[in-house]
């Protein structure tokens, strides 16, 4: 329907239900692959890991952009309230499940394929821990914006917006090149 609002409580509940269904289907798919492994189980799990990483990174790259725009609007304004909904849903519905699946699948692959050995793997896991710290920081920022208590300027958010991208570049290089 044209002009239908997408920020009301009913729409939010439907979005959470859809996200939960997708998450359950994703986990059931992983369980089916593990319980009835195909010949190329590793490739299936690696593909699902990459999908989870892409979803998580999309959120990590987009959320601080929302913070930049949110910082520039008046507290309590209609735009501010819309940003609050967008930030909360992005963090809870996309980023949290994607991060959990990234860790779950990544740790399984690191254990089953590499036995947690390799300097490159240790460095990669350290950077993923740092990325998780950024994720947690962004989650606290979502809550601060929701309470109208953001203390970070739009300019500072522009700087913070680069952190996930820089970590991602280093993580991908370590995973692909395995330099040490």
C-alpha positions in Angstrom: 0.0 0.0 0.0 1.3 3.4 -0.9 2.0 5.7 2.1 1.8 2.9 4.7 3.9 3.6 7.7 6.7 1.2 8.5 7.6 2.4 12.0 4.6 1.4 14.1 4.6 -1.3 16.9 2.6 -3.8 14.8 5.1 -3.5 11.9 8.0 -3.9 14.3 6.4 -7.0 15.8 6.0 -8.5 12.3 9.6 -7.7 11.4 10.8 -9.4 14.6 8.7 -12.5 13.8 10.0 -12.6 10.2 13.5 -12.2 11.4 13.0 -15.0 14.0 11.6 -17.3 11.3 14.6 -16.7 9.0 17.0 -17.2 11.9 15.3 -20.5 12.9 15.4 -21.7 9.3 19.1 -20.7 9.0 19.9 -22.6 12.2 17.8 -25.6 11.1 19.7 -25.6 7.7 23.0 -25.7 9.5 21.8 -28.5 11.8 20.6 -30.5 8.8 24.0 -30.1 7.2 25.8 -31.2 10.3 23.5 -34.1 11.1 23.3 -35.3 7.5 26.6 -34.0 6.1 26.9 -33.9 2.3 30.3 -34.7 0.7 31.2 -31.0 0.7 30.0 -30.0 4.2 33.0 -27.7 4.6 31.9 -25.7 1.5 28.3 -25.4 2.7 29.4 -24.2 6.2 31.9 -21.8 4.7 29.3 -20.4 2.4 26.9 -19.9 5.3 29.7 -18.3 7.3 30.3 -15.8 4.5 26.6 -15.0 4.3 26.6 -14.3 8.0 29.8 -12.2 7.8 28.3 -10.1 4.9 25.1 -9.5 6.9 27.0 -8.5 10.0 29.4 -6.2 8.1 26.5 -4.6 6.3 25.1 -3.6 9.7 28.5 -2.5 11.1 29.0 -0.3 8.1 25.5 1.1 7.9 24.7 1.7 11.6 27.3 4.4 12.2 26.0 6.2 9.1 22.6 6.3 10.7 24.3 7.7 13.9 25.9 10.4 11.8 22.5 11.5 10.4 20.8 11.0 13.8 23.4 13.3 15.4 22.4 16.1 13.1 18.6 16.1 13.9 16.9 17.6 16.9 16.3 15.4 19.9 12.7 14.3 20.2 11.9 15.3 16.6 10.0 13.0 14.3 13.3 12.3 12.4 15.0 11.4 15.6 12.3 8.9 16.6 12.5 7.3 13.1 16.2 6.9 13.4 15.8 5.3 16.8 13.5 2.6 15.3 15.9 2.1 12.4 18.9 1.7 14.6 17.2 -0.6 17.1 15.8 -2.9 14.4 19.1 -3.0 12.4 21.0 -3.9 15.6 18.6 -6.4 17.0 17.1 -8.0 13.9 20.1 -8.1 11.6 23.4 -7.5 13.3 23.0 -9.5 16.5 21.9 -12.8 14.8 24.5 -12.3 12.0 27.3 -11.8 14.5 26.2 -14.9 16.5 26.1 -17.0 13.3 29.5 -15.6 12.2 31.1 -16.6 15.5 29.4 -20.0 15.6 30.3 -21.1 12.1 33.7 -19.4 12.2 34.7 -21.2 15.4 33.4 -24.5 14.0 35.4 -24.1 10.8 38.6 -22.9 12.7 38.3 -26.0 15.0 37.3 -28.6 12.4 39.7 -27.5 9.5 42.6 -25.8 11.3 42.5 -27.2 14.8 42.9 -23.6 16.0 46.5 -23.6 14.7 48.2 -20.9 12.7 49.5 -17.5 13.5 47.2 -16.0 10.8 44.2 -17.6 12.5 45.1 -16.3 15.9 45.6 -12.8 14.5 42.3 -13.1 12.6 40.4 -14.2 15.7 42.0 -11.3 17.7 40.7 -8.8 15.0 37.2 -10.5 15.1 37.2 -9.9 18.8 38.0 -6.3 18.2 35.2 -6.1 15.7 32.9 -7.7 18.2 34.0 -4.9 20.6 32.9 -2.4 18.0 29.6 -4.2 17.7 29.0 -4.0 21.5 30.0 -0.3 21.4 27.5 0.4 18.7 24.9 -1.5 20.6 25.5 0.8 23.6 25.3 3.7 21.3 21.9 2.5 20.0 20.7 2.6 23.6 22.2 6.0 24.2 20.5 7.5 21.2 17.2 5.8 22.3 17.5 7.7 25.7 18.5 10.9 23.8 21.9 10.7 25.6 24.3 10.6 22.6 27.5 12.5 23.4 29.3 11.8 20.2 29.3 14.4 17.4 28.5 13.6 13.8 32.2 14.3 12.9 33.3 11.8 15.5 30.9 9.2 14.2 32.4 9.8 10.7 35.8 8.7 12.2 34.2 5.7 14.0 32.5 4.7 10.8 35.9 3.7 9.4 36.8 1.2 12.2 34.7 -1.7 10.9 35.9 -1.3 7.4 39.6 -1.2 8.4 39.1 -4.3 10.6 37.3 -6.1 7.8 40.1 -5.5 5.3 42.7 -6.9 7.7 40.5 -9.9 8.5 39.9 -10.7 4.9 43.6 -10.4 4.0 44.5 -12.8 6.9 41.8 -15.3 5.9 42.6 -15.4 2.2 46.4 -14.8 2.1 47.3 -16.6 5.4 50.6 -14.6 5.5 52.0 -16.4 8.6 
